[in-house]
């Protein structure tokens, strides 16, 4: 089976290939000569993942999947959520996003949050959604320098280190993307 993953992010692509393993050939957007910037205009993670998957399925007529990820903070009613990458503006500036989030949590005792990844799969026109969630808390200051995005200020439940302080093997074995991809992998084994 061949599936197109609606990404050109090499790290994400390799991570997903490793989780899914042999039996399914995972292609990138570059592999099908798709260079368009697919708009993410929905106001939910599910919606954005579906927009990207439907775009690839309809335009290229290939079975595919797409993902979207957000950080959802309880006391901020789920913000930044679908706007996580551009929380502080359209520049996708991780430092500015973290700064804004920490400012918005100043004086707040409830720092509970979760990272959530949604994967939308389309095979022969049939759509399926998979959710991966990792719960945790937001720190008061950045800790660690590996990872990306909000990793330096997110500590997963059951750990004392932020995602940015963990080695990549540990982080990837508990991450929201791992959990969603694992569900996708289990589903693909059954069809």
N, C-alpha and C positions, 0 to 999 in steps of 0.2 A: 504494500500500500504506500502511496505517496500523498503527502499532505503539505500544503504551503502554510508556513507560519508567517503572518503578516508583520514581519519585522526585518530590519537590516542591522539590528543590534547584534554584533557577533557574540558578545558574552551571553546574552539572553538566549540566542540561538543554540549555542553550545550546551548551555545548562539544560535546556529543554531536550536536546538530542540525547544527552547523558541520561536523563530521567526516563525518557520513553524507551531508549535502548534500540536493539535491532528489531527488525520486523516491520518498522515503519520508516520510510525515508522522509526526513523533514527538509523541505526546501525553504529558502529565504525569498523575499521579494526580489532580490537581485537575480536569483536563479530563474525567475520567470520574466525578467526584464521589466519589472515594475519599479519605476523611479518616481512616481507621483507621491506627493505628500497627502495622505488620506486625512481629510478633516475629521476631527473628533468634536462634534457639535452637540452631543447628547448631554443631559444633565445628570446622568447616572453612569457608573462604571459598566453595568450591563449594556446600556445603550451604546456606549462608545465601542466596546468590544464587538457588538453586533454590527455597527456601522462599518467597521474595518473589515470584518469577515464577509459581510454581504457585498461590499465593494469588490473585493478580490474574487469572490465566487461568481458574481454577475459579470464582471468585466473580463475575467480570464477563464471562466468556466472550469475551475479546478476546485477540488475539495480542499478546505483550508480551515485555519483557526486564527484567532486574534485575541489579544489580551488587553486589559486596562487595569491599572493598579492605583489605589489611593490610600492615604493615611486618614483614618476617621477618629476624631477626638471627641470623647463623650460630652464633655462640658461645653464644647463648641458646636453641639448639635450635628456632629458628624463631619464638620469642616476639618481640614480643607477638602477631603473627599475627592470628588471628580476633578477638582481644581488643584490638586496637590502639586503638580509640576509647575503651575503658573500662579501659585498662591500670592506671591508678592509682585506679580506682573507677568507680562508675556515673555520675558527673557529666559524662562526656565533656569533661574539662578538659585541653586540649592542653598547657598549661604543666606541670601535674602529671604528665601522661604522659611528657613529654620529660624532666623532672627524674628520674623513676623510672628511665627507660631509661638515662640518663647515669650514674646511681648504680650501676645493675646492670652497667655496662660499665667502672667504675672499675678501673684496673690491668690491663685486658684489652688485649692487642695486636691481636687479630683483631677488627676493627670492620666486617667485611664484612656487608652487608645487601642486601635487595632489597625494593622495593615491588611488590606483585602485585595486579592487579585481575582478578576473574573476572566475566564476563558470562554470565548464563543466559538463553537465548532460547527461547521456546515459540511455535511457529507451527503451528496446526491440531493441537495435541497432541504435536508432535514437539519434543524438547528437544535443544539444542546448547549447548556451553560454549566460551567463548573466554577465553584467558589473556593478559594483558599484563604483562610483567615489565620493570623497570628495575633493574639492579644498581648498587651504589654502596657507600659507606662512611658510618659514623656519625661525626660530628665529636666533639670533646671539649667543645665549648661552642656555644651558639646563634650563628648567623651569618645576618643578614638579617632583614627584617621584613615581607616579603610572603608570599603563600601562606597555608597553614593546616596544622593537624595537626603532623606531624613535619618539615615542610619546612625549618625553620631548622637541623636537625641532620643532614640527609641530603644528601650530595654524590654525584650520579650519576657513573658511570664515564665517564672521558674529559673531565670538567669539573673546574674548581677552585672553582667557586661552589656554594653550597648551593641547593636549590630555592627557598628564600626570598630569595636574592640575585639570582635570574634574573628577567628580564622574563617576563610570562605567556606571550608568544608562544613563546619558547625553551622554557620548561618544558613547555607544552602540546604542543609538537612532538616531545618525547622521552618524555613521561610514560607510566606504566603504563596509565592510563585511555585515553590516545590509542592505544596499541598494541592494547589489547583491542577498543576501538571500531573501529579500522581493520580488524581481522579480521572483526568483525561486519558492517561495511560491505561488505567484499569478498564475504562470504557472501551478503548480501542482493542483491547485483548479479547473482548466479548463479541465483537462484530466481525 
